[in-house]
Amino acid sequence: MNYPIPVSPQEVVDLRQKNVSEDLVAAAIAGVVQVARAKGQSLDDLTAEVMADDSLLDRQQRYWLSEIVAQAWQTLP
């Protein structure tokens, strides 16, 4: 991966300044998982946040993203 995994919420936000690529998306997802764990959140907590209604993603996209987040949660150390 070409990007370090973010370790703080600010580092995740700072990724917005980069050009979107597969590596950037993977780093962002890994960073979100790491930050959630550091805050003591569970996978269920994080999934609920991903599934919360917003104007960026439709329900199917949020479901797809929640599946990827769950895989990352289970895979990352």
N, C-alpha and C positions, 0 to 999 in steps of 0.2 A: 504494500500500500504506500502511496506517495505522500500521505498526510499522517501526522501523528494523531493518535486518538485524543480528543479533547478530554480534559480532566476537570473542567469547571463549566458552569453554565455560560460564562462570558466567552470561553473558547469555542463553545458550540455556536453561539451567536456570531462570533467573528468569522466563522466559515462562510457566512453570507457574502463576504467580500471576495471569495474565490470563484473561479469559473466552475460551473457544475460539471462533474464527471462521475463515473462509477466509483472511483476511489474516494472522492469527496463525500458522496452519499454514504458509502460504507463507514467512513470515519465518523460522520455525523451520527449515524445510528449507533455505532459502538460507543461514542461519547455520551449519547443520551442514556444508554444502558449503564455506563460507568457512573455518571452523575446521579442517576436514580438510585443506584446501589449505595453510593456514598451518603445520600440523604436518608437512607434507611427505608426506601420504598420497596414494595414487593413487585413481582411481575404483574400481579393483578392490578396494583395501583397504576403502573405505567401503561398497561393495556387500556385501562379506563381513560387515561389522559389521551391516548392515541385515538380511541373510539369516540371521544367527545365531539359533538357536532361543531363544525366550523365551516367557514366559507372557502377554504382552500381545497379540501378533498371531499369527494362524495363518499357515501357510506361504503361502497364496494372498495374504493381506494383506501379508506381508513382500515377496513378489515384486512386487506392485503398487507398494508404496512404493519398492522398489529401482529400478523403472522411472522413477518420478517424480524420484528423486534423480539418476539418470543424465541425465535431461532437464535438470534444474537445473544439473548440472555442465557440460553442454555449452552451456547458454544464458548462464550468468553470466560476466561478464568476469573 
